[in-house]
Amino acid sequence: MKRHFLTIIALAFTSLSIVSCSSDDTETVTVQVDSTQPTGQFTATQTGTLTAQNGTPTAGKIEIGTDTSNNTFVHLGSDFTTELGTGTATIYLSKTATFTASPGTGNPDLKLIGIVSQNGEAYYKVNGTIPTDLQYVIVWCGSANIPFGNGKLQ
C-alpha cells in the first residue's frame, strides 16, 4: 500500500512538472501600422516645387500620390523647409496660389491638409479623393495671417 501511495505521488509530481513547464505562454506581438504613412510604395501623380513668400525660407518638392493600398497623400520632400517659429504653419490645397479663407461658410476652393510640425519629409494622408481642380499647395501661417509659400502641382 505504501508503494502504491509513493507511486501515485511520484506520478502526480511528474505530471505537475510537465504541465508547469509546457510553453503555453505564447507571446502575442501586436504590430501597429501608422496609417499616416504610406503602405508599400508611394507613387506620385502630381509634382511641383514650393516658392517662398513674405521673406520665409519656404522651399522644397511637393507631391500628390497614392500608396500600394490606394490611399491618397500629400507629400513634402526631404528638402522641404519653412518658418516654424510661429507654430501655426499649415498645408492647404487650393484652386489658386492665393489663400482665400471664408470663415463661417467654408471655401470649396480650399482644403486643409495638415499642420507642419517640422522641416524635412512629411506625408499627410487625405481622406477620400482630392478634386482635380485643387492644383496648388499653400503653406499658410495662421498667426501672422500670411502665406509662407505656394507651389503648383502638375
Secondary structure, 3 states (H helix, E strand, C coil): CHHHHHHHHHHHHHHHHHHHCCCCCCCCCCCCCCCCCCCCCCEEEEEEEEEECCCCCCEEEEEEEECCCCCEEEEECCCCECCCCCCCEEEEEECCCCCCCCCCCCCCCEEEEEECCCCCCEEEEECCCCCCCCCEEEEEECCCCEEEEEEECC
